[in-house]
Amino acid sequence: MSLALNEEQIMLKDAADSFFRERAPVSALRALRDNADETGFSRDLWRAMADMGWPGAFLPEEYGGIGCGFTELGVVLEAGGRTLAASPLFASVALCASALLLAGTEAQKSGYLPRIASGDLLMALAVDEGPHHRPHSVATRAEPGNDGYLLSGRKAHVVDGHVADAFIVVARTSGEADEATGITLFLVDAGAGGVAVERRIMVDSRNMAEVRLENVHVSRADVLGELHDGAALLQQVLDRGNIALCAEMLGSAREAFERTLEYLKQREQFGAIIGTFQALQHRAAIMFCELEMSKSVLMKALRTIDDNDGSLPLMASQAKVQVAETLRLVSDEAIQLHGGIGMTDEEEIGFFLKRARVAQQLLGDEHYHLARYASLRGY
């Protein structure tokens, strides 16, 4: 298994890096925050990304995609992470398009995937219900009724839920809360009767939502995957989502490190460039080593998806632990090594710390995934 990008992927990386630096620098996120933008991302930017074909990167050509792999999506997400670019790419594509591709009927795939690939349809995954990631802790119920099902419950921390045209909702069709059995995934139109969405602006200036469902009717054709046996599908989607998130997180970590390194080469203290201080050189070296390790782990995780490798659960949790710990280290050190100016809103390095704290928690933090990895290994 190669842990290096091929020639085409390197070209994509260069194009994506240039695109996000020109079209979505950190200052664009600052403007979205300061202007209290109602969507939280630029529709024009999203349209330009769709024109580049990125929402359909790993989708088959028969569904409007370009038939590449998940690695290509990871390359784009990492480039976006470098500038903290806000877009629906993670929620709509990495999560929801994955779920449809993995388990959708032909009618579901044909109805949803081409519109996702074109950027015309935005979707969001509604899974967690409490303050922490517990995918099997599902109290939202789906009761049989009206020749289909009636969904009632509450979902928290739904990424980009406030702009979603449709949701994939995780609900319980049998069993009790916290049981892995009895979980089913449903396709729900955001405009359906009984759906209420409330936007939540996070500390990183990005968006999540609280979604409430009260007797929301869905048909039997809206069941995604197997009835009562959705836990396995959900875990596959979450594993793909975590690896995609790691790509963005690695991009943020690398950018924060490079900005900090440049600052160390310019800042003078006691008549000397602080980058010449051996103690600070050691700290930079540790960050560099952790970043290199994270690059290798992430690349293996992305290849695992494309190769349909059975080690995906292990690699997803390993990647989340490695990259999350690296991002925590680098974002902390970036603030410390910038000194007092790093704490000011004027300096952009603080945006990387705020994004780091949200991304680390999303879909399970490093502690959750370390425990999961140990459990998968039989400990």
C-alpha positions in Angstrom: 0.0 0.0 0.0 1.5 3.3 -1.1 1.6 6.1 1.4 2.4 8.8 -1.1 0.2 10.7 -3.5 0.4 9.8 -7.2 1.0 12.4 -9.9 -2.7 13.1 -10.5 -3.4 13.5 -6.8 -0.4 15.9 -6.5 -1.9 18.0 -9.3 -5.3 18.0 -7.4 -3.5 19.0 -4.2 -1.8 21.9 -5.9 -5.0 23.1 -7.5 -7.0 22.8 -4.3 -4.3 24.6 -2.3 -4.4 27.5 -4.7 -8.1 27.5 -4.9 -8.7 27.8 -1.2 -5.9 30.3 -0.6 -7.3 32.6 -3.3 -11.1 32.0 -2.8 -11.4 31.2 0.9 -8.6 32.5 3.1 -9.0 32.7 6.9 -10.1 36.3 6.4 -13.2 34.9 4.6 -14.2 32.9 7.7 -13.6 36.1 9.8 -16.0 38.0 7.5 -18.7 35.3 7.7 -18.4 35.5 11.5 -18.4 39.3 11.7 -21.3 39.7 9.3 -23.4 37.1 11.0 -23.9 35.4 7.7 -27.2 33.5 7.6 -25.7 30.4 5.9 -22.3 30.3 7.6 -20.5 29.6 4.3 -20.3 31.2 0.8 -22.8 29.9 -1.7 -20.6 31.3 -4.5 -17.6 29.4 -3.1 -19.7 26.2 -2.9 -20.8 26.7 -6.5 -17.2 27.1 -7.6 -16.2 23.9 -5.7 -19.1 22.1 -7.5 -17.8 23.4 -10.8 -14.4 21.8 -10.0 -16.2 18.5 -9.5 -15.2 18.1 -5.8 -18.6 17.1 -4.3 -18.6 14.2 -6.7 -15.0 13.3 -6.3 -15.5 9.7 -5.1 -19.0 9.2 -6.6 -19.4 6.9 -9.7 -19.8 8.6 -13.0 -23.3 7.1 -13.3 -24.4 9.3 -10.4 -22.8 12.5 -11.7 -19.4 12.0 -10.0 -16.0 11.8 -11.5 -15.2 8.3 -10.3 -12.0 9.0 -8.3 -11.5 7.8 -4.7 -12.0 8.9 -1.2 -8.3 9.8 -1.2 -9.1 12.6 -3.6 -11.8 13.9 -1.3 -9.3 13.8 1.5 -6.8 15.8 -0.5 -9.4 18.5 -1.1 -10.5 18.5 2.6 -6.9 18.9 3.7 -6.4 21.9 1.5 -9.6 23.4 2.9 -8.4 22.7 6.4 -5.4 24.9 5.7 -7.5 28.0 5.3 -10.3 26.9 7.6 -12.7 27.0 4.7 -16.3 26.6 5.6 -18.3 24.4 3.2 -20.9 21.6 3.1 -18.3 19.2 1.7 -17.9 17.2 5.0 -21.5 16.9 6.0 -23.1 16.5 2.6 -20.5 14.5 0.8 -18.2 12.6 3.2 -21.1 11.6 5.5 -24.4 11.6 3.6 -23.2 10.7 0.1 -21.2 7.8 1.7 -24.3 6.5 3.4 -26.3 6.6 0.2 -23.5 5.0 -1.8 -23.1 2.2 0.8 -26.7 1.3 1.4 -29.1 3.2 -0.8 -31.5 1.6 -3.2 -31.1 2.4 -6.9 -34.0 4.8 -6.6 -32.4 6.5 -3.6 -29.0 6.8 -5.3 -30.4 8.1 -8.5 -32.6 10.6 -6.7 -30.0 12.0 -4.3 -26.4 11.4 -5.5 -26.5 13.4 -8.8 -27.8 16.4 -6.9 -25.2 16.1 -4.2 -22.5 15.8 -6.9 -23.7 18.9 -8.6 -23.8 20.8 -5.3 -27.6 21.4 -5.7 -28.6 19.3 -2.7 -27.2 19.8 0.8 -27.7 17.0 3.4 -26.8 16.4 7.0 -26.4 13.4 9.3 -28.5 13.5 12.5 -27.1 11.0 14.9 -26.0 12.3 18.3 -28.5 13.3 21.0 -26.4 14.3 23.9 -23.3 16.4 24.6 -20.9 13.5 23.7 -20.6 11.2 20.8 -22.6 8.0 21.6 -23.9 6.7 18.3 -25.9 3.8 19.8 -27.5 6.0 22.4 -30.6 6.6 20.3 -33.9 7.7 22.0 -35.5 9.1 18.8 -38.3 6.7 17.9 -39.7 5.6 14.6 -43.1 4.1 15.1 -45.1 2.4 12.3 -48.0 4.5 11.0 -49.6 6.0 8.0 -48.2 3.3 5.7 -44.7 4.3 6.8 -43.1 5.6 10.0 -43.6 8.5 12.4 -40.3 9.9 13.8 -40.1 11.8 17.1 -37.1 12.9 19.0 -34.3 15.4 19.2 -30.9 15.5 17.5 -27.9 17.6 18.7 -24.7 18.8 17.0 -26.0 18.2 13.5 -23.2 19.6 11.2 -24.6 22.2 8.8 -28.2 21.1 9.7 -29.5 24.7 9.4 -28.9 24.7 5.6 -29.7 21.0 4.9 -32.3 20.3 2.3 -32.6 16.7 3.7 -31.4 14.7 6.6 -30.3 11.2 7.3 -31.8 10.5 10.7 -30.7 7.7 13.0 -33.8 6.4 14.9 -34.8 3.5 17.0 -37.3 1.0 15.5 -36.9 -1.6 18.2 -35.1 -2.2 21.5 -34.0 0.3 24.2 -31.7 3.3 24.2 -27.9 2.3 24.2 -28.6 -0.9 22.3 -26.8 -1.4 19.0 -29.7 -3.5 17.7 -32.9 -1.9 16.6 -31.4 1.2 14.9 -32.6 2.3 11.5 -31.5 5.1 9.2 -34.2 7.3 7.5 -34.1 9.9 4.7 -36.1 12.9 5.9 -36.9 16.0 3.9 -36.0 19.2 5.9 -39.3 20.7 4.9 -41.5 17.9 6.1 -44.2 18.6 8.6 -43.0 18.3 12.2 -39.3 19.1 11.5 -37.9 22.1 13.4 -34.3 23.2 13.0 -32.4 25.7 15.3 -29.0 26.9 14.3 -26.1 26.8 16.7 -23.0 28.9 16.0 -19.9 27.2 17.5 -16.8 28.7 19.0 -15.0 28.1 15.7 -17.6 30.3 13.9 -18.9 27.2 12.1 -22.4 25.8 12.3 -24.3 22.9 13.8 -28.0 22.6 14.5 -30.5 21.1 16.9 -33.1 19.2 15.0 -36.4 18.3 16.6 -38.8 15.8 15.0 -42.5 15.5 16.1 -44.5 12.8 14.4 -42.6 13.3 11.1 -44.0 11.0 8.5 -41.6 9.1 6.2 -42.5 6.3 3.8 -41.1 2.8 3.7 -39.1 3.9 0.6 -37.3 6.4 2.9 -35.6 3.6 4.9 -31.9 3.7 4.2 -30.3 0.2 4.5 -31.8 -2.6 6.6 -34.6 -2.1 9.0 -33.5 -2.6 12.7 -29.9 -3.4 11.5 -28.6 0.1 10.8 -25.8 0.1 13.4 -23.3 -1.5 11.0 -24.1 1.0 8.2 -23.9 3.9 10.6 -20.5 2.8 11.9 -19.2 2.6 8.3 -20.4 6.1 7.6 -18.9 7.4 10.9 -15.6 5.7 10.1 -15.5 7.4 6.7 -16.5 10.7 8.3 -13.8 10.5 10.9 -11.1 9.9 8.3 -12.5 12.8 6.2 -12.4 15.0 9.3 -8.9 13.9 10.0 -7.9 15.1 6.5 -9.3 18.6 7.3 -7.7 18.5 10.8 -4.3 17.6 9.4 -4.5 20.5 6.9 -5.2 22.9 9.9 -2.4 21.5 11.9 0.1 21.8 9.1 -0.9 25.4 8.4 -0.7 26.3 12.1 2.7 24.7 12.3 4.1 26.5 9.2 2.7 29.8 10.4 4.3 29.3 13.8 7.7 28.3 12.3 7.7 31.4 10.2 6.9 33.5 13.3 9.9 31.9 15.1 12.1 33.0 12.3 11.0 36.6 12.5 10.3 37.4 16.1 13.2 39.0 18.1 13.7 38.8 21.8 16.7 39.9 23.9 18.4 40.9 20.6 18.0 37.5 19.0 15.6 35.7 16.7 13.6 33.4 19.0 13.9 30.5 16.4 17.6 30.3 17.4 16.6 29.3 21.0 17.3 25.6 21.4 14.3 24.9 23.6 12.0 26.3 21.0 13.7 24.3 18.3 13.1 21.2 20.2 9.4 22.0 20.5 9.2 22.6 16.8 10.9 19.3 16.1 8.4 17.4 18.2 5.6 19.0 16.3 7.2 18.2 12.9 7.6 14.5 13.9 4.0 14.2 15.0 2.8 15.8 11.8 4.8 13.4 9.7 3.4 10.4 11.6 -0.1 11.8 11.1 0.4 12.2 7.4 1.3 8.5 7.1 -1.6 7.3 9.3 -4.1 9.5 7.4 -2.9 8.3 4.0 -3.2 4.7 5.1 -6.7 5.3 6.4 -7.7 6.9 3.1 -6.3 4.0 1.1 -8.1 1.6 3.4 -11.5 3.1 2.2 -10.5 3.0 -1.4 -9.2 -0.6 -1.2 -12.3 -1.7 0.7 -10.0 -3.1 3.4 -11.6 -4.9 6.4 -9.4 -2.9 8.8 -11.4 0.3 8.3 -12.8 0.5 11.9 -9.3 0.1 13.3 -7.8 2.6 10.9 -10.5 5.2 11.4 -10.0 5.2 15.2 -6.2 5.1 14.9 -6.3 8.1 12.6 -8.6 10.1 14.8 -6.4 9.4 17.9 -3.2 10.3 16.1 -4.4 13.4 14.2 -6.5 14.7 17.1 -3.6 14.5 19.5 -1.3 16.1 16.9 -3.7 18.9 16.3 -4.1 19.5 20.0 -0.3 19.7 20.4 0.2 22.0 17.4 -2.7 24.4 18.1 -1.6 24.7 21.8 2.0 25.3 20.9 1.1 27.7 18.1 -0.6 30.0 20.7 2.2 29.6 23.2 5.0 30.3 20.7 3.2 33.3 19.3 3.1 34.7 22.8 0.6 37.4 23.8 -0.4 38.3 20.2 -1.6 34.8 19.7 -4.4 35.4 22.2 -5.7 38.4 20.2 -8.5 38.3 17.7 -6.4 40.3 15.3 -4.0 37.4 14.9 -5.4 34.6 12.8 -3.6 31.8 14.7 -6.4 31.8 17.3 -8.9 30.7 14.6 -6.9 27.5 14.3 -7.1 26.7 18.0 -10.9 27.3 18.0 -11.5 25.1 15.0 -9.2 22.4 16.5 -11.3 22.2 19.7 -14.5 21.6 17.8 -13.1 19.2 15.3 -11.4 17.1 18.0 -14.8 16.4 19.6 -16.8 15.8 16.5 -17.7 12.2 16.0 -15.8 11.2 19.1 -12.6 12.7 20.5 -9.2 10.9 20.9 -10.2 9.3 24.2 -13.4 7.8 22.7 -11.4 6.4 19.8 -8.6 5.1 21.9 -11.1 3.1 23.9 -12.8 1.9 20.8 -9.4 0.9 19.2 -8.5 -1.1 22.4 -11.9 -2.8 22.3 -11.6 -3.7 18.6 -8.2 -5.2 19.5 -9.8 -7.3 22.2 -8.7 -5.4 25.3 
